[in-house]
Amino acid sequence: MRLGVNVPNFGPGTDPGVLREWAGVVEGLGFDLLMMSDHVVITPEVAERYPEPFYEPFTTLSFLAGITTRVRLGTTVLVLPYRHPALVARMATNLDQLSRGRLVLGVGVGWSRQEFEALGVPFAERGRLTDEYLSALRDAWREESGVPIWVGGNSKAAIRRAIGFGHVWHPLRGTLPWLRSTVADHPRLAFAPRIALRLTTEPVEDGDRLAGVGTIEQIIDDLEQLRSLGADTVLLDPYHGDPEETRRPHAAWQSLTAVATHWRTAS
């Protein structure tokens, strides 16, 4: 099982230098994948959670492709209805070529009504558009290998898309019991979850504890259980919703170092 990291590409502490440092930490610690999120218009409701500067993912991943050599690069997740599928196919193909086959395209339907309105895309049609655009990507890549696609989201519709289009399911921040139950209901479903990464000094006993939250022993056990469930990759998300965290990336880097060190020992 491979491990990856969700890197903040937004917030008051993020700039090209910090992104370069993030890439060095993720690749230097031996993680297999570096991913980042997507917004096009930073509306007020988006800014509450993901304030500017917000670095566009294709552009930023292209920058990071030039300063890394091994780590895979991806989106968690690209809001598929925001861009014409022919443009997505072209950009993804080119980035995959320029990075020598290192791109993973995580996609989702999106959630910000304000952002959809700003882009002139009907919010109520986002599910239908996602299905239509996934079909267009499949057609665009029919005669070539294409780029691995992960379908993000925790809904039944997301699982249906992952199964229907033969892609990997990419659930976001769930509990282990929920993941275990869902995977059991869909035994042939390939999955690569994004889980929280919040390291604590004392065990978290909450029954609704998110996977990846707790002591290093709890987190390593979560990873072991996900591996036993058949997860292809697990993406660790050290961002907890406070934009000020982006000014203090060293805290996240320390947590990632602990996980990388203990995971190598456990494996």
Salt bridges, closest charged atoms under 4 A:
ASP38 OD1 - ARG83 NH2 2.80
GLU56 OE2 - ARG83 NH2 3.34
GLU115 OE1 - HIS39 ND1 2.60
GLU125 OE1 - ARG128 NE 2.66
ASP131 OD2 - ARG160 NH2 3.35
ASP131 OD1 - ARG161 NE 2.60
GLU132 OE1 - ARG128 NH1 2.99
ASP139 OD1 - ARG142 NH2 2.44
ASP222 OD2 - ARG209 NH1 2.80
GLU224 OE1 - ARG227 NH2 2.70
ASP232 OD1 - ARG2 NH2 3.06
ASP237 OD2 - ARG173 NE 3.35
ASP237 OD2 - ARG194 NE 3.46
GLU244 OE1 - ARG247 NE 2.79
